[in-house]
């Protein structure tokens, strides 16, 4: 058991050293940052109501605005009347964000 644990730690350390010395880590980091660039921001309206759904598959929050209904992952607490925007990333992910605080939640 201890040999397996030590061997696993050794593999992780060696792979990290290879990434650092070859410069691959910098390239991977740069490509990740490029994919998270916001390419579009859309006004989503002001919050009218918030409801929660707790299920076996995960918790979601349904936010109703004056422009539509949006479902986000997780349980989100938000005041009514807050202006929201949708931020779309280059990698295809979309987030519903509070325009004032810039706190964002992944759209479901």
C-alpha positions in Angstrom: 0.0 0.0 0.0 2.8 2.5 0.9 4.8 1.6 -2.2 1.8 2.4 -4.4 1.2 5.7 -2.6 4.9 6.7 -2.9 4.9 5.6 -6.6 1.9 7.7 -7.3 3.4 10.8 -5.6 6.6 10.2 -7.6 4.7 10.1 -10.9 2.9 13.3 -10.1 6.1 15.1 -9.1 7.9 13.9 -12.3 5.0 15.0 -14.6 5.0 18.4 -12.9 8.7 18.8 -13.4 8.4 17.9 -17.1 5.6 20.4 -17.6 7.7 23.1 -15.9 11.0 22.4 -17.7 9.5 22.0 -21.2 7.3 25.1 -21.0 4.2 23.1 -21.7 2.6 24.4 -18.5 2.8 28.0 -19.8 1.2 26.9 -23.1 -1.6 25.1 -21.4 -2.2 28.0 -19.1 -2.2 30.4 -22.0 -4.7 28.3 -24.0 -7.0 28.0 -21.0 -7.0 31.8 -20.5 -7.7 32.3 -24.2 -10.7 30.0 -24.0 -12.2 31.9 -21.1 -12.2 35.3 -22.8 -15.6 36.9 -22.8 -16.8 37.3 -26.4 -20.3 38.6 -25.9 -22.3 40.3 -23.2 -26.1 40.3 -23.4 -28.5 42.2 -21.2 -30.7 39.7 -19.4 -33.1 42.1 -17.6 -33.9 42.8 -14.0 -34.6 40.0 -11.5 -38.4 39.5 -10.9 -38.4 36.3 -8.9 -36.0 33.5 -7.7 -36.9 29.9 -7.0 -34.8 26.9 -5.9 -34.9 23.2 -7.0 -33.0 20.7 -4.9 -32.9 17.3 -6.6 -30.8 14.1 -6.7 -29.1 15.4 -9.9 -28.0 18.7 -8.3 -29.3 21.9 -7.1 -30.5 24.6 -9.5 -31.9 28.1 -9.2 -34.5 29.5 -11.6 -34.2 33.3 -12.0 -37.0 35.0 -13.7 -36.3 38.5 -15.2 -38.4 40.9 -17.2 -36.7 39.5 -20.3 -36.9 35.7 -19.7 -36.3 32.7 -17.4 -32.8 31.5 -16.7 -31.7 28.3 -14.8 -28.3 28.3 -13.2 -26.3 25.6 -11.4 -26.3 25.7 -7.6 -28.4 27.6 -5.1 -28.2 31.4 -5.7 -29.5 34.1 -3.4 -30.3 37.4 -5.2 -32.5 40.4 -4.5 -35.3 41.3 -6.9 -34.7 44.2 -9.2 -31.0 43.4 -9.7 -29.8 44.0 -13.3 -28.4 40.8 -14.9 -26.2 40.1 -17.9 -25.3 37.0 -19.8 -21.5 36.6 -20.5 -20.5 34.2 -23.2 -17.0 32.8 -23.3 -15.0 31.8 -26.3 -15.1 28.1 -25.1 -18.9 28.1 -25.4 -19.8 28.4 -21.7 -22.4 31.0 -20.7 -22.8 32.7 -17.3 -25.5 34.7 -15.8 -23.9 37.6 -13.9 -25.0 40.3 -11.5 -24.2 43.5 -13.4 -23.2 45.5 -10.3 -21.2 42.9 -8.3 -20.0 40.9 -11.3 -20.7 37.6 -9.5 -21.4 35.0 -12.1 -23.2 31.6 -12.2 -22.9 28.9 -14.9 -26.1 28.8 -17.0 -27.7 25.3 -17.1 
